[in-house]
């Protein structure tokens, strides 16, 4: 009788030990998460430390300009803002064509800081929004992964996401784009969905979740918790999305949203079937199921028919161009060249995977396998998430950003499980520790489990016991059958343990792998992704060279042109011109009007006189081109020129791409076609270029230009930056040329009509 009394008395001690252990583990996890957040923030501010606090890239300048307007004029003026400085002469309704999440978030942060008497500028808030939300995304990753495989896997996944280069590339300080907030929102939405399920670029979310719900239904994993998680999500999500002006009725009218509605109907049919199963006899249930399924199929067929009728009139069947580009990777190159022209929309190469997710690419398969051991609702969602994100990242390099969280989650699970196996193997094989530790651990766990079961039994209400007597009795039987002695459990674990030497070597390899990952991520954050595209640098034998030509050109426009002057350029530079030069542009990065962009592309592809007429009809006064032939900058307009030809030719058939190619090759040397050598883009890029070295050698194309000496008749050069990266030309006024023609015609008429007067000398000053 002494042994039972001792074991019973030991239960409070075990409770105390477990409580202290859990409390210590919770505090330690909190501090680790805090350090992960600091790491995620600090690794993204290399751009500020090495350069300066400045907005990066192109789209962030539009977001910054919109945020400035919001903080200055308020939310109501923002919703009704008509911007007449973009897409001249059409303009743009900003409030109805922009996703407001990023702008409202940064504006709210700025308002809160100023309410607390912390006078930060709007630009400073915009610069540091992405690093702040990167820390939030790491914490959301911890919560999501913890629901799948526990706190250890969650901490590992959070640390991996804090440093993964794919996410750093879009969230360094200054990258004020939608991804700064969107990745956190995506992960946190998935966490909330999984959390409810475990208890009970928007388009990706509303399609991935319905697929997971349908998978759970098909595999027999339906439960009331799944219904509670999904049904309110569809209703509330659709209503809230419809309140955003840029979405509006698209929330119920476009094909991207139809999958969620169909699954919404299916889950209601399944829920009703499970409901009547509990209240009807088996015989009546068969009849009722037949009726319910028939009605459900009829409703689904009716809904599908209505959807087909709605989208049949659309040539794309209700799908957007970007969605069709994801479903069919060749669609954009065939039908929408403006989407295919964006470098971010190109398929990634294999080296880009190693650059952006590094060693995670090798850990992802192991994480997927671990998700099946055992397979739960949460782990099946992670498997579905990684599978879809791998496919989409293979279509567009931009969607590597969507792959990064999924890769970090699965890699975190793999590393956590591997460390658990290796450390357990080492623990079981340490001399003098294994036997006693195993038996004591087994006894402690069994005693604790029994005490917890007793506590749960006393706390459960009688209603629950009455509702599910069969499940509880089955559970008791299962517990009694599976109960074994602690020694037997320890022996079984010992048989599953790996050899000591292999475990130690494997742990060391994992540590080395993690160290390599950390070094690569720090290098990527400091060197590859911290440089702002508006300020370029290069290293040579004589030191560091800084190319600040973009800001130099925009400053010249701001201080040397009239406020109402219109500036034409390729659409890449529209946002920057509007935000930094405060001048009206013809096209910008929104790319909502393909015809307007094709008009600019046609002008750049046309001879000088025809281009002048096109720009003059658009009231353009200045033309801006980006040229990298002198310093070796590859992302210039000459390299983008064929896309201008393709986009322009898609709307204006007289522009044909073969006219600019010599035997199918794009050339700018002496073998270039006459059409290429006489087009406006060639002339504006290479005007006076031969004066730089006497040869006209293009460092990007690695050849001498074909047409070196020519003059401009309809444009005049007004400004070229220090390194020739940005060149600005002014359209010559038409009245000067017309006046000259009129004088010539008058002189001819007078000479023919009065020959005597031709010999009379005229005063040259009159």
ABEGO torsion letter per residue (X at the ends): XAAAAAAAAAAAAAAAAAAAAAAAAAAAAAAAAAAAAAAAAAAAAAAAAABBBBBBEAAAAAAAAAAAAAAAAEAAAAAABBBAABGOAAEBBAAAABBAAAAAAAAAAAAAAAAAGBBBBAAAAAAAAAAAAAAAAAAAAAAAAAAAAEAAAAAAAAAAAAABAAAAAAABBGBBBAAAAAAAAAAAAAAAAAAAAAAXXXAAAAAAAAAAAAAAAAAGABBAAAAAAAAAAAAAAAAAAAABAAAEAAAAABAAAAAAAAAAAAAAAAAAAAAAAAABBAAAAAAAAAAAAAAAAAAAAAAAAAAAAAAAABAAGGBBAAAAAAABAAAAAAABAAAAABAAABBBBAAAAAAAAEAAAAAAAAAAAAAAOBBBAAAAAAAAAAAAAAAAAAABAAAAAAAAAAAAAAAAAAAAAAAAAAAAAAAAABBGAAAAAAAAAAAAAAAAAAAAAAAAAAABBAAAAAABAAAAAAAAAAAAAABBBAAAAAAAAAAABBBAAAAAAAAAAAAAAAAAAAAAAAAAAAAAAABBAABBBBBBAAEBBBBAAAAAAAAAAAAABBAABBBBBBAAAAAAAAAAAGBBBABBAAGABAAAAAAAAAAAABBAAAAAAAAAAAGBABBBBBBAAAAGBAABAAAAAAAAAAAAAAABAABBAAAABBGGBBBABAABBAAAAABAAAAAAABGAAAAAGAGBBAAAGBBBABABBBBAABBBABBBAAGABBBBBBBBAAAAAAAAAAAAAAAAAAAABAAAAABBBBAAX
